[in-house]
């Protein structure tokens, strides 16, 4: 079942197209990592999903509800952490928690206490006096404690120190495993996305350039290094995304059909022929505008 579904979703600000014809599908129980450079349209997309921005055209549905007309129903069922804080600075941590607890019938007191202890949040402290990292932790607690059907997290670990980041990711994975919760989150941290996401989408200049199961994507996208000393150029019958190099040494980026490309290269009797697996960071650089990025060939 699709928890998030968009068709032709577009947002235009004056002459700028922030999001263009976005067709997105997020399945129930998945952890969807939404990636893209700064300014690629990720936060705009999130706001349209929640009904906080009106699309210029196209449609968005979240949990079966129309984002433009039924945003109040979405808000009752979704836990949301925005990129920028939206907490009341003069309220104490305890008052803030009690407010949200009273608004969310599915609030889990036991889980909230666990998160409160994990994050070491001072109940009597005013929110505005907390560090940015602790404000982030409070926002995460408020989003997660009601055990919502869907978590939408915009840069959720921004401002957290490495230890708290790892603790949060562990809690997130445990929550998904225990409840089958769906998570949609944007992040610049490729390592954490690769650790928790099973599906990804990469947004570039407002367009979804690739989307799918992470492991399938990693299996299909490869880099090949080939050495052919007697050739000044390299042309193939099989399709490849890019060919870089000269002087008889080339690096090929292949999106699919790796074995067919290798078979064709072997007919040229190469001196060296190596295939490299790519990490998510490498894949992101390929689709996110960094085609010249060198993969780590030690993997």
N, C-alpha and C positions, 0 to 999 in steps of 0.2 A: 504493500500500500504506500502511495506517495504521501508523505507528510508535508513536503513543500513542492509546489508545482508552479512554474511560471511559463508563460507562452508569449513571446514577442515583447517581453517587458522592457520598456524604454523610458529613460528620463532625460529630458533636454532642458538645460539652463541657458536661455538666450541662444548664442551660437555654439555652445558647447554641448556635445552629446556625452553625458556622464555614464549612461548605461544604454547599450544598443541591442535590441532584439534578443533578449536573454531568454533562452529555453533551459530551464533548470529542473532537475528531478532529484529529490532526496527521499530515500526509502525509509520506512519505519525501522527503528532499531539500529540505524547506521550512525557512524560518526563521520561527518562530512567536513573536510578541511577546505575552506574557501580562501584561495591564495591570489595574490596580485601585488604589483608594486604600489607605492603610495600614489593616490590619485587615480587608481584604475577603476573605481566605482564600487568597491566592496561595501563601504559604509552606506552609500546611497541605496544599494540593493537591499541591505538589511533593513533600512528604514522603510522602504517600500513594502517589504514583506510584512512588517508590523503595522502598516497603515500610517506611519509617521510622515511619509512623503507620498504625494499623489503621482502616479505614473503619467507620463505624457501619452503613452498608449501601451497596449498589452494588458495582460492579466496576471495576477498572483493569487495563489491559494495556499493557506497554511492550515493544516489539520482539517481540511475540507471547507474552511471558511474563506470568503472573498476578502482579501486584504484591504480593499478600498471601502467596502460597505459593512464589513463585520469585524472591524479591528478590535472592538470591545470584547468580542467573544474570543478572539485570538489572545488578547492580553490576559484573560482569565486562565489560560491554559499553558502559557509559555513563560519560561524563565529567561529574562533578558538582561545582559550586562553590556551597556553601551561602551564605546571606545573612551568617551569622556564621562567623568562621574556625574551623577544626577541626584546625589544625596543632599539632605538638608544639613548644612554645616553647623547650625546651632543646636541641633538635637544630639542627645547622647546616643551611644551605640545601642543601649538597652531600649530606649524609647523608639529608635528606628526599627529595631527588630520587632518590638511589640506592635507597632503600627502595621507592618507588613504581615505579621502573624494573624492579626485580626481581619485582614483583607483576603487571606488565602485559606480556604477551607481545608485544603489538602496539606497544610503545614505539618511537617514531621518534627515534633519536639526533640525526639531522641537524636535524629540526624542533625538538627540545628545545634544541639549541645555538642555533638561530636565535632562539627565544623568550628564552633566557637572555641573549643579547646585546642583544636589543631592549629587554628590561625592565631591563637593567643590574643584575642581582641579584648580590650579593657571596657567593660560594660558601662562604667561611669564617665568615660571620656567623651567629650564632644567630638562629633565627626570631623569638624573643621580643624581640630587639633591633631588628628591622626596623620601619620605619614601617608604619602600617596599609595604606597604598597599596602598599608593596612586598610585604607579606604577601598582599595581594589578587592581585598579579601572580604570586607563587609558586603560589598556589592555581589560577590560570588556567593556568599552565604545566603543572602536574601533571594537570589535567583534559584539556588539549588535546594534549599530547605523545604519548599512546597512539593518537591518531587514532581515537577511538571512533566507533561508528556513530551515536551520539546524544550531544549535549552538552546538559545541563540546567544552566542558569546562573541563580542567584537574585541579582538586582541585581549583575551581573558587574562593572560599572565603578565601583561605590561605592568611594570612597576614592582613585580615580585622578585625577591632575591632568589638565587638558584635553589636553595633548600625548600623555600615555600613553593616555588614553581613545581618542583618534583612532587611535593606533598599534594598539591592541587591536582596534578595530572593523575596521581595514584587514586585519589578520591573520585575523580571523573571516570576513570576506567572501572573502578569498583561499582560505581553507580550504574553505569551502562550494563555491566555484567549482571548485576542483581535485579534490575528493573526493566531491561530492554529499552531504556530511554534513548531517544533520538537526540543527537547533538549536531548543531550547525555552528561552526566557529571559524572566524578569520584570524589569521596570525601571520607575522613575519618570521616566526621562528620555525625553520624547516625541520629541525631536529625534533621538536615537540609534536609537530603535525605528523611526522613520519612515525612517531611512537604511538600515537593514539588513533589516528584517522584510518578508516578502511576505504574511504572514497574521497576523492578530491575534485575540485574544479579550479581552473586557473583563469583569472580574469585579466585581460590586457587591453588597455585603451577602451574600457567599457564593454568589451566583447568576451564571451566565454570561448577560449581558444582550445581547451581540452577539458574533458570531464570523464570520470570513470573510476572503477575499482583501482586502488593504488597498486596492489600487487600485479594486476593485469597490465597496468601501464608500465611498471618497472620491467616486466617480462618482455614487453613489445618494443620498448625504446632502448636502443643500445648504441654504443660508440664502437667503431671498428678502426683499428690502426693497420694500415697495409703499407708494405715497402716493396716498390717495383722499380729497381734502379734503372731499367732501360726504357722507362716511359717518361715523357715530358708532360703528358696530360692524362687525365683519367675520366673516361666516359663509360657509363653503365647502361645496360638495357633495363635493369631492375630499378624501380623508383627509390630514391633516398631523399631525406630532408635536406642534407647539405653535404658538400665535399670541400674540405679545406686542405691546403698544403701545396708543396711543389718539390722539385728536386728528387722525385721518386718516392716521397713519403706523404701519405695522405691520412686524414682523419675523416671518417664518414659518420654521420648521424643517421640512424635508420629507425623509422617509426614502426614498421611492420615488415614481415617477410625477411627476417634476418638470415635464415638458412639459404634462401634463394640468392641473396646478395653475396653471401660467403661462397656459395657454389660458383657463381660467376667470377668472383675474384680468384678463386683457386685455378680456374682455367688460364689465368694470366701468369701462373707460376711465380707467386710472390716470394721474396726472401723472408718476409715476416708477415704474419697475419694474426692479429689479436682482437678479441672481443672483450669489451669492458661493460660490466653492469653499472648502472647509474643510480645514485642516490636521488632522493626527492629534490634536493638542492640543484643537482645537475639538470633534472627534468624541468624544474621551474625556470632555470636560466635559459633553456632551449625555447620554451614557449612564452617566457616573460620578457623576451627581447634581448637576451644575453647569449646569442648563438655562438659567440666565440669563447665561451667559458670552457676551461680545461677540466675534464673529469679527474677525479683522484684515481690514478691507475694502480694504486696500492690495494684497492679493495678487491 
